[in-house]
Amino acid sequence: MSLIVPVAAWPAPPQHRVSALLATTLDGSEVVSGGEGGEVCLWGSSDETAPPGGPGDAAAAAALTPRVICLGHEAAVVWLGRCMLEGHAAVASLCACGHLNVWDPADGRCLSASPAPLLGGAVATAAAAYPAGGDVLLGGEATALWRVRLATMERHVAAEAEDWCVALSLSLEPPP
């Protein structure tokens, strides 16, 4: 058995200019942010707390610490969402060039990644995770909305539109 440890080296400290943000209830990753450089950062609550009632009490309780930087996108992250992959909670990220990745929120491992842009070269602008399953709906500067199965990254047209999609939302509530 061998151990492979990935190492990333930067000539200067990495800059994280946030382009997408997700607040979650996932243990250890209360906040997930996506950056303009294509990185995804998993943030956890700080274990350090100030004495109750002391100065900085509220600030210490709300402190976030970056735990993991996930590298895997070529363009700015435009969407982050909580999803399910093989029965486990995960975090999905979509970058502007249309690549979709799924990350383990505990350790930042990439669990699934699209081998090619999913919108055929169109700029991705929006996505929404199906709450009950392992699918995501994608849209962008294209006239089709695509449904993608996260485990296999297979896609099919979910709907044709007359114009680009700039925002998506899915609901389990039946229409009135």
Contacts in CASP RR format, 6 or more apart in sequence:
PFRMAT RR
TARGET T0000
AUTHOR 0000-0000-0000
METHOD contacts of the structure
MODEL  1
MSLIVPVAAWPAPPQHRVSALLATTLDGSEVVSGGEGGEVCLWGSSDETA
PPGGPGDAAAAAALTPRVICLGHEAAVVWLGRCMLEGHAAVASLCACGHL
NVWDPADGRCLSASPAPLLGGAVATAAAAYPAGGDVLLGGEATALWRVRL
ATMERHVAAEAEDWCVALSLSLEPPP
8 69 0 8 1.000
8 71 0 8 1.000
14 39 0 8 1.000
14 69 0 8 1.000
16 33 0 8 1.000
16 34 0 8 1.000
16 35 0 8 1.000
16 39 0 8 1.000
16 41 0 8 1.000
16 66 0 8 1.000
16 69 0 8 1.000
17 35 0 8 1.000
17 36 0 8 1.000
17 37 0 8 1.000
18 33 0 8 1.000
18 34 0 8 1.000
18 35 0 8 1.000
18 36 0 8 1.000
19 34 0 8 1.000
19 35 0 8 1.000
19 36 0 8 1.000
19 37 0 8 1.000
19 76 0 8 1.000
19 77 0 8 1.000
19 78 0 8 1.000
20 33 0 8 1.000
20 34 0 8 1.000
20 35 0 8 1.000
20 77 0 8 1.000
20 78 0 8 1.000
20 79 0 8 1.000
20 80 0 8 1.000
20 93 0 8 1.000
21 31 0 8 1.000
21 32 0 8 1.000
21 33 0 8 1.000
21 34 0 8 1.000
21 80 0 8 1.000
22 31 0 8 1.000
22 32 0 8 1.000
22 33 0 8 1.000
22 80 0 8 1.000
22 81 0 8 1.000
22 82 0 8 1.000
22 91 0 8 1.000
23 30 0 8 1.000
23 31 0 8 1.000
24 30 0 8 1.000
24 31 0 8 1.000
24 32 0 8 1.000
24 82 0 8 1.000
24 91 0 8 1.000
24 105 0 8 1.000
26 82 0 8 1.000
26 89 0 8 1.000
26 91 0 8 1.000
26 105 0 8 1.000
27 105 0 8 1.000
27 106 0 8 1.000
28 42 0 8 1.000
28 44 0 8 1.000
28 45 0 8 1.000
28 67 0 8 1.000
28 105 0 8 1.000
28 106 0 8 1.000
29 42 0 8 1.000
29 43 0 8 1.000
29 44 0 8 1.000
29 67 0 8 1.000
29 91 0 8 1.000
29 105 0 8 1.000
29 106 0 8 1.000
30 43 0 8 1.000
30 44 0 8 1.000
30 45 0 8 1.000
30 64 0 8 1.000
31 43 0 8 1.000
31 44 0 8 1.000
31 64 0 8 1.000
32 40 0 8 1.000
32 41 0 8 1.000
32 42 0 8 1.000
32 43 0 8 1.000
32 80 0 8 1.000
32 81 0 8 1.000
32 91 0 8 1.000
32 105 0 8 1.000
33 40 0 8 1.000
33 41 0 8 1.000
33 43 0 8 1.000
33 80 0 8 1.000
34 40 0 8 1.000
34 41 0 8 1.000
34 77 0 8 1.000
34 80 0 8 1.000
34 93 0 8 1.000
35 41 0 8 1.000
35 76 0 8 1.000
35 77 0 8 1.000
36 76 0 8 1.000
36 77 0 8 1.000
37 73 0 8 1.000
37 75 0 8 1.000
37 76 0 8 1.000
37 77 0 8 1.000
38 71 0 8 1.000
38 72 0 8 1.000
38 73 0 8 1.000
38 74 0 8 1.000
38 75 0 8 1.000
38 76 0 8 1.000
38 77 0 8 1.000
38 95 0 8 1.000
39 69 0 8 1.000
39 70 0 8 1.000
39 71 0 8 1.000
39 72 0 8 1.000
39 73 0 8 1.000
39 77 0 8 1.000
40 69 0 8 1.000
40 70 0 8 1.000
40 72 0 8 1.000
40 73 0 8 1.000
40 77 0 8 1.000
40 80 0 8 1.000
40 91 0 8 1.000
40 93 0 8 1.000
40 101 0 8 1.000
40 103 0 8 1.000
41 66 0 8 1.000
41 68 0 8 1.000
41 69 0 8 1.000
41 70 0 8 1.000
42 66 0 8 1.000
42 67 0 8 1.000
42 68 0 8 1.000
42 70 0 8 1.000
42 91 0 8 1.000
42 103 0 8 1.000
42 105 0 8 1.000
42 108 0 8 1.000
43 64 0 8 1.000
43 65 0 8 1.000
43 66 0 8 1.000
43 67 0 8 1.000
44 64 0 8 1.000
44 65 0 8 1.000
44 66 0 8 1.000
44 67 0 8 1.000
45 63 0 8 1.000
45 64 0 8 1.000
45 65 0 8 1.000
46 60 0 8 1.000
46 63 0 8 1.000
46 64 0 8 1.000
46 65 0 8 1.000
48 60 0 8 1.000
48 63 0 8 1.000
49 57 0 8 1.000
49 60 0 8 1.000
49 61 0 8 1.000
50 56 0 8 1.000
50 57 0 8 1.000
50 59 0 8 1.000
50 60 0 8 1.000
50 61 0 8 1.000
51 57 0 8 1.000
68 107 0 8 1.000
68 108 0 8 1.000
70 93 0 8 1.000
70 101 0 8 1.000
70 103 0 8 1.000
70 108 0 8 1.000
70 110 0 8 1.000
72 99 0 8 1.000
72 101 0 8 1.000
72 110 0 8 1.000
72 113 0 8 1.000
73 93 0 8 1.000
73 95 0 8 1.000
73 97 0 8 1.000
73 99 0 8 1.000
73 101 0 8 1.000
74 95 0 8 1.000
74 97 0 8 1.000
74 99 0 8 1.000
75 95 0 8 1.000
75 96 0 8 1.000
75 97 0 8 1.000
75 98 0 8 1.000
75 99 0 8 1.000
76 95 0 8 1.000
76 96 0 8 1.000
77 93 0 8 1.000
77 94 0 8 1.000
77 95 0 8 1.000
77 96 0 8 1.000
78 94 0 8 1.000
78 95 0 8 1.000
78 96 0 8 1.000
78 124 0 8 1.000
78 125 0 8 1.000
78 126 0 8 1.000
78 127 0 8 1.000
79 92 0 8 1.000
79 93 0 8 1.000
79 94 0 8 1.000
79 124 0 8 1.000
79 126 0 8 1.000
79 127 0 8 1.000
80 91 0 8 1.000
80 92 0 8 1.000
80 93 0 8 1.000
80 94 0 8 1.000
81 91 0 8 1.000
81 92 0 8 1.000
81 93 0 8 1.000
81 127 0 8 1.000
81 129 0 8 1.000
82 89 0 8 1.000
82 90 0 8 1.000
82 91 0 8 1.000
82 92 0 8 1.000
82 129 0 8 1.000
83 89 0 8 1.000
83 90 0 8 1.000
83 91 0 8 1.000
83 92 0 8 1.000
83 102 0 8 1.000
83 129 0 8 1.000
83 133 0 8 1.000
83 134 0 8 1.000
83 136 0 8 1.000
83 150 0 8 1.000
84 90 0 8 1.000
84 133 0 8 1.000
84 134 0 8 1.000
84 150 0 8 1.000
85 102 0 8 1.000
85 111 0 8 1.000
85 112 0 8 1.000
85 134 0 8 1.000
85 150 0 8 1.000
85 151 0 8 1.000
86 151 0 8 1.000
88 104 0 8 1.000
89 105 0 8 1.000
90 102 0 8 1.000
90 103 0 8 1.000
90 104 0 8 1.000
90 105 0 8 1.000
90 111 0 8 1.000
90 150 0 8 1.000
91 102 0 8 1.000
91 103 0 8 1.000
91 105 0 8 1.000
92 100 0 8 1.000
92 101 0 8 1.000
92 102 0 8 1.000
92 103 0 8 1.000
92 127 0 8 1.000
92 129 0 8 1.000
92 136 0 8 1.000
92 150 0 8 1.000
93 100 0 8 1.000
93 101 0 8 1.000
93 102 0 8 1.000
93 103 0 8 1.000
94 100 0 8 1.000
94 124 0 8 1.000
94 127 0 8 1.000
94 136 0 8 1.000
94 138 0 8 1.000
95 124 0 8 1.000
96 123 0 8 1.000
96 124 0 8 1.000
96 125 0 8 1.000
97 117 0 8 1.000
97 121 0 8 1.000
97 123 0 8 1.000
97 124 0 8 1.000
98 114 0 8 1.000
98 117 0 8 1.000
98 118 0 8 1.000
98 119 0 8 1.000
98 120 0 8 1.000
98 121 0 8 1.000
98 122 0 8 1.000
98 123 0 8 1.000
98 124 0 8 1.000
98 138 0 8 1.000
99 113 0 8 1.000
99 114 0 8 1.000
99 116 0 8 1.000
99 117 0 8 1.000
99 118 0 8 1.000
100 113 0 8 1.000
100 114 0 8 1.000
100 118 0 8 1.000
100 127 0 8 1.000
100 136 0 8 1.000
100 138 0 8 1.000
100 148 0 8 1.000
100 150 0 8 1.000
100 153 0 8 1.000
101 110 0 8 1.000
101 112 0 8 1.000
101 113 0 8 1.000
101 114 0 8 1.000
102 110 0 8 1.000
102 111 0 8 1.000
102 112 0 8 1.000
102 113 0 8 1.000
102 150 0 8 1.000
103 109 0 8 1.000
103 110 0 8 1.000
103 111 0 8 1.000
104 110 0 8 1.000
104 111 0 8 1.000
112 150 0 8 1.000
112 151 0 8 1.000
112 153 0 8 1.000
113 153 0 8 1.000
114 148 0 8 1.000
114 153 0 8 1.000
115 153 0 8 1.000
117 124 0 8 1.000
118 124 0 8 1.000
118 138 0 8 1.000
118 146 0 8 1.000
118 148 0 8 1.000
118 153 0 8 1.000
118 155 0 8 1.000
119 138 0 8 1.000
119 139 0 8 1.000
119 140 0 8 1.000
119 141 0 8 1.000
119 142 0 8 1.000
119 146 0 8 1.000
120 142 0 8 1.000
122 140 0 8 1.000
122 141 0 8 1.000
122 142 0 8 1.000
123 140 0 8 1.000
123 141 0 8 1.000
124 138 0 8 1.000
124 139 0 8 1.000
124 140 0 8 1.000
125 139 0 8 1.000
125 140 0 8 1.000
125 141 0 8 1.000
125 164 0 8 1.000
125 165 0 8 1.000
125 166 0 8 1.000
125 167 0 8 1.000
126 138 0 8 1.000
126 139 0 8 1.000
126 140 0 8 1.000
126 165 0 8 1.000
126 166 0 8 1.000
126 167 0 8 1.000
126 168 0 8 1.000
127 136 0 8 1.000
127 137 0 8 1.000
127 138 0 8 1.000
127 139 0 8 1.000
127 168 0 8 1.000
128 136 0 8 1.000
128 137 0 8 1.000
128 168 0 8 1.000
128 169 0 8 1.000
128 170 0 8 1.000
129 135 0 8 1.000
129 136 0 8 1.000
129 137 0 8 1.000
129 170 0 8 1.000
130 136 0 8 1.000
130 137 0 8 1.000
130 170 0 8 1.000
131 170 0 8 1.000
131 172 0 8 1.000
132 172 0 8 1.000
134 149 0 8 1.000
134 150 0 8 1.000
134 151 0 8 1.000
135 147 0 8 1.000
135 148 0 8 1.000
135 149 0 8 1.000
135 150 0 8 1.000
136 147 0 8 1.000
136 148 0 8 1.000
136 150 0 8 1.000
137 145 0 8 1.000
137 146 0 8 1.000
137 147 0 8 1.000
137 148 0 8 1.000
137 158 0 8 1.000
137 168 0 8 1.000
137 170 0 8 1.000
138 145 0 8 1.000
138 146 0 8 1.000
138 147 0 8 1.000
138 148 0 8 1.000
138 155 0 8 1.000
139 145 0 8 1.000
139 146 0 8 1.000
139 164 0 8 1.000
139 165 0 8 1.000
139 168 0 8 1.000
140 164 0 8 1.000
140 165 0 8 1.000
140 166 0 8 1.000
141 164 0 8 1.000
142 164 0 8 1.000
142 165 0 8 1.000
143 160 0 8 1.000
143 161 0 8 1.000
143 162 0 8 1.000
143 163 0 8 1.000
143 164 0 8 1.000
144 157 0 8 1.000
144 158 0 8 1.000
144 159 0 8 1.000
144 160 0 8 1.000
144 161 0 8 1.000
145 157 0 8 1.000
145 158 0 8 1.000
145 159 0 8 1.000
145 160 0 8 1.000
145 161 0 8 1.000
145 165 0 8 1.000
145 168 0 8 1.000
146 155 0 8 1.000
146 156 0 8 1.000
146 157 0 8 1.000
146 158 0 8 1.000
147 155 0 8 1.000
147 156 0 8 1.000
147 157 0 8 1.000
147 158 0 8 1.000
148 154 0 8 1.000
148 155 0 8 1.000
149 155 0 8 1.000
END
